[in-house]
């Protein structure tokens, strides 16, 4: 039987094939269907209907050029033909073609429908100006009242451009709201960090009695970011269970993410273990949260378990795990992850590649970082910044070359790029970069300007750095003001430091620390503690830099009572967050205030000691009359593998001179140059001359002074003459007896 013989049967078969193709869309299947439709064209019933459907199939199977070709050849078109093509171009982000067809459609007197406008409004590249025109057209034609399509699409457009007031107005003006409309506003509020508004909208949706969808829960949970939102999160978690969405993986993933942000890793881990279904997003959520936590090693453990569960990692997985390796500085594991990313063909992905560049740069392997950078197919500003930071941190001029290359290739640097380059810029390059900052419009950017000030100060161009204070027309924000104050502080202009920062409306902890440090260095110790009291009164909580300044003042005043109080406050605010540097200052304070027991106790409790730690303990023991113990600790330090420096030798020689350990002191002085290659300075000579003169070895002391490579200062002569006077006094007493 001829295929053309039965008109009704042929059309029914074609309709069946069309329905089948719409369920299983592919470019080749659509081409075959298109060919069949051409063959049957003379006998085809509803040819526009078939052509519109074939256009839709082409557009959804990466065949947009073929769809347009068919559209252009259609002898007749209807509104659906135009809507289909406009939606296709909009989905592909081609706003100019979509807008051109929209204008053509109106030119041939087809009136736009709600599908026309919603299709255009959903285009990711549509600008606000055209969006407002479409809104006006929808109001004029009454399309916003027909259904929720146009209003929902309009809300998404405004939300994408950050116009939340317009989103709310569009939402309130809609006479009919669908579930998609409610979900849209809930999500938009959540994405912009307005958790309370998101929850309010969610509650209104529940009161409407509309059946909730997974997007309702995902949207509401997306806005919860800290402990304040935990109660909301728990309430929504209860509703998730009540409505049976705890088996929907996208909802459970949102719950895991919410608990990770609001409570911490432990609770998120508990929820993660309890969920019935886990996909790659579930694992990525846990791995990403672990990588940012205080225990980034957990991210590596999750990766291993993920592989055992048979879930294949994707780009996000690799990026997060590489970031955890960067934090932990585990080069071996990082290289292993790099190898796995190559095996999975992700090494050229921009997110994985950027993470690898950052990893190798921070592990001081710039060649590997550059090689990973070259592997990235489509580099973005994050990739460039990671590599530029690596070279700038090494003070390499390559960072400036990379900035020029970045500009040549059409990539736009941001404030972080410019800040990194400024670290390694020479004086000439610094001025050129300053010009670029102004040309790119970053002259009012806090981060860029702060880096510029620091760079001027670093290159000893102090007058240029301070010019910003005098010539700037705009009121300085906190961060640049802190940087200027740091310049003043560094060069001893303490009153200028205090004057500048006292003008800030809302100084941050860095501002307070800078002022406290300035007062401490200028000797205004009373003001230091007054500032600290005021800082606590306005609920600015101290950090380790605050404690260091306060403890240093206590050391200078030998005020054990206040020093102990500061120590108590540190313990109350969790001393575990204080690093080795803070513990060293605390140990030194107790030593200088005469409480050697606490100095030793702090030393014994430290798990991470450095050369300064040992030196501080030796000095504390020596100052408090425990010369033998100081010498013993010095030997323990050597045995532990620490190479003593000039300061450590001054500490132990001082202990010997106070404790009368003449032989041991002379032996140490010999080791200073012969074994450790340290050239003795005036302080070392002062210790040894005082030791010899104090215990009657005047001839040896005089010989030591005569052998000094530098002229003796008044302190050395005073120690020698006091030794002479003491010796004559002793001799006089012997003669009298």
DASUL-V368073 format. One record per backbone hydrogen bond with DSSP energy under -0.5 kcal/mol. CO is the residue of the C=O (numbers start at 1). NH is the residue of the N-H. If there is no record, write none. Layout:
CO;NH  CO;NH
This chain:
2;5  5;7  6;10  7;11  8;12  9;13  10;14  11;15  12;16  13;17  14;18  15;19  16;20  17;21  18;22  19;23  20;23  20;24  26;30  27;31  28;32  29;33  30;34  31;35  32;36  33;37  34;38  35;39  36;40  38;41  40;43  40;44  41;44  46;50  47;51  48;52  49;53  50;54  51;55  52;56  53;57  54;58  55;59  56;60  58;61  58;63  59;62  63;67  64;68  65;69  66;70  67;71  68;72  69;73  70;74  71;74  78;81  78;82  79;83  80;84  81;85  82;86  83;87  84;88  85;89  86;90  87;91  88;92  89;94  90;93  90;124  93;95  94;98  95;99  96;100  97;101  98;102  99;103  100;104  101;105  102;106  103;107  104;108  105;110  106;109  109;111  113;117  114;118  115;119  116;120  117;121  118;122  120;123  123;126  127;131  128;132  129;133  130;134  131;135  132;136  133;137  134;138  135;139  136;140  137;141  138;143  138;144  139;142  142;145  143;146  143;147  148;152  149;153  150;154  151;155  152;156  153;157  154;158  155;159  156;160  157;161  158;163  159;162  162;164  163;167  164;168  165;169  166;170  167;171  168;172  169;173  170;174  171;174  173;175  178;182  179;183  180;184  181;185  182;186  183;187  184;188  185;189  186;190  187;191  188;192  189;194  190;193  193;195  194;198  195;199  196;200  197;201  198;202  199;203  200;204  201;205  202;206  203;207  204;208  205;209  205;210  206;209  213;216  213;217  214;218  215;219  216;220  217;221  218;222  220;223  221;224  223;225  226;229  227;230  229;233  230;234  231;235  232;236  233;237  234;238  235;239  236;240  237;241  238;242  239;243  240;245  240;246  241;244  244;247  245;248  246;276  247;249  248;251  248;252  249;253  250;254  251;255  252;256  253;257  254;258  255;259  256;260  257;261  258;262  259;263  259;264  264;268  265;269  266;270  267;271  268;272  269;273  270;274  271;275  279;283  280;284  281;285  282;286  283;287  284;288  285;289  286;290  287;291  288;292  290;293  295;298  296;299  296;300  297;300  297;301  298;302  299;303  300;304  301;305  302;306  303;307  304;308  305;309  306;311  307;310  310;312  314;318  315;319  316;320  317;321  318;322  319;323  320;324  321;325  322;326  323;327  324;328  325;329  325;330  329;331  330;334  331;335  332;336  333;337  334;338  335;339  336;340  337;341  338;342  339;343  340;344  341;346  341;347  342;345  346;349  348;377  348;378  349;353  350;354  351;355  352;356  353;357  354;358  355;359  356;360  357;361  358;362  359;363  360;365  361;364  365;369  366;370  367;371  368;372  369;373  370;374  371;375  372;376  373;376  377;379  380;384  381;385  382;386  383;387  384;388  385;389  386;390  387;391  388;392  389;393  390;394  391;394  391;396  392;395  396;399  397;400  397;401  398;402  399;403  400;404  401;405  402;406  403;407  404;408  405;409  406;411  407;410  411;413  414;418  415;419  416;420  417;421  418;422  419;423  420;423  420;424  421;424  421;425  426;430  427;431  428;432  429;433  430;434  431;435  432;436  433;437  434;438  435;439  436;440  437;442  438;441  442;445  444;446  445;449  446;450  447;451  448;452  449;453  450;454  451;455  452;456  453;457  454;458  455;459  456;461  457;460  460;462  461;465  462;466  463;467  464;468  465;468  466;469  466;470  467;471  468;472  477;481  478;482  479;483  480;484  481;485  482;486  483;487  484;488  485;489  486;490  487;491  488;493  489;492  492;494  493;497  494;498  495;499  496;500  497;501  498;502  500;503  501;504  508;512  509;513  510;514  511;515  512;516  513;517  514;518  515;519  516;520  517;521  518;522  519;524  520;523  523;525  524;528  525;529  526;530  527;531  528;532  529;533  530;534  531;535  532;536  533;537  534;538  535;540  536;539  539;541  543;547  544;548  545;549  546;550  547;551  548;552  549;553  550;554  551;555  552;556  553;557  554;558  554;559  558;560  559;563  560;564  561;565  562;566  563;567  564;568  565;569  566;570  567;571  568;572  569;573  571;574  574;577  575;578  579;583  580;584  581;585  582;586  583;587  584;588  585;589  586;590  587;591  588;592  589;593  590;595  591;594  594;596  595;599  596;600  597;601  598;602  599;603  600;604  601;605  602;606  603;606  607;609  610;614  611;615  612;616  613;617  614;618  615;619  616;620  617;621  618;622  619;623  620;624  621;626  622;625  625;627  626;630  627;631  628;632  629;633  630;634  631;635  632;636  633;637  634;638  635;639  636;640  637;642  638;641  642;644  645;649  646;650  647;651  648;652  649;653  650;654  651;655  652;656  653;657  654;658  655;659  656;660  656;661  660;662  661;665  662;666  663;667  664;668  665;669  666;670  667;671  668;672  669;673  670;673  670;674  671;675  671;676  672;678  673;677  677;679  678;680  681;685  682;686  683;687  684;688  685;689  686;690  687;691  688;692  689;693  690;694  691;695  692;697  693;696  696;698  697;701  698;702  699;703  700;704  701;705  702;706  703;707  705;708  713;717  714;718  715;719  716;720  717;721  718;722  719;723  720;724  721;725  722;726  723;727  724;728  725;729  726;730  727;731  728;732  729;733  730;734  731;735  732;736  733;737
